[in-house]
């Protein structure tokens, strides 16, 4: 008697089924966005191939500061090869869940597999989440101060939006404080987490090697990402100075971070398009540049990242 499908599935190890999940999610995402992919390829046909190749190379180089940043959040020395592989896999997972949750889940599992406790792994993720925006904001403010005439004011939101964002942030913090004050068990958990995170952060900053890795990665990653945007713009002969493009990209990334979509899909495109047009780019060129940037930084690494994720899960690295 032939084996039925449910019984056959029961004989397949759960880990092997999990390996297929990222590939299926990527396939579904590509199918749903196929018209966008085709239009982006069509717009980029006339682009300079050398500049596009440079964009791909710089995108690959972005994994180096990410690994430095991850290493700078823990005292233990992480295996370099597996660290790089885990961050390639995390980059793919990051585009499947909102607010960076996919990357955090993969990295949390990797740190645990390296023998780091769950509490300290969560503290490392918190430090990473803090250092990354600090690096982006600092780089943006530095460029704006060094090149005040290059600020693309037409691509930045009005000051009223900034005040509204601050009010929303203050309201969210007040609500969180009220919840913590009201729920005693939750307050204890948060206090323990903050104690662990602060202890680890102080210890890390007594190690020069960890400090250099942490903050070099925090500043180098957004700088390299901005360079990718510049190379794509140059491939399309965008008539906007390099510094303006970098400021537009950094500002757009901060604005897009308000909307926690998976991998920033949708929010990044909209904010980056507005910022580039505000910096002086023609609409058609800005549209092609945004599509080209997302193809190079998201769509091209997506499938290889999913394959690496599947391999790491199968080999029990994650």
KADA-V357834 format. One record per run of one state. SS is the DSSP state (alpha for helix, beta for strand, coil for the rest). FROM is the first residue (numbers start at 1). TO is the last residue. If there is no record, write none. Layout:
((SS;FROM;TO) (SS;FROM;TO))
This chain:
((coil;1;4) (alpha;5;11) (coil;12;13) (alpha;14;32) (coil;33;33) (alpha;34;43) (coil;44;48) (alpha;49;71) (coil;72;79) (alpha;80;94) (coil;95;97) (beta;98;98) (coil;99;100) (alpha;101;113) (coil;114;117) (alpha;118;146) (coil;147;147) (alpha;148;150) (coil;151;152) (alpha;153;155) (coil;156;158) (alpha;159;182) (coil;183;183) (alpha;184;204) (coil;205;207) (alpha;208;235) (coil;236;241) (alpha;242;256) (coil;257;261) (beta;262;262) (coil;263;266) (alpha;267;278) (coil;279;282) (alpha;283;314) (coil;315;318))
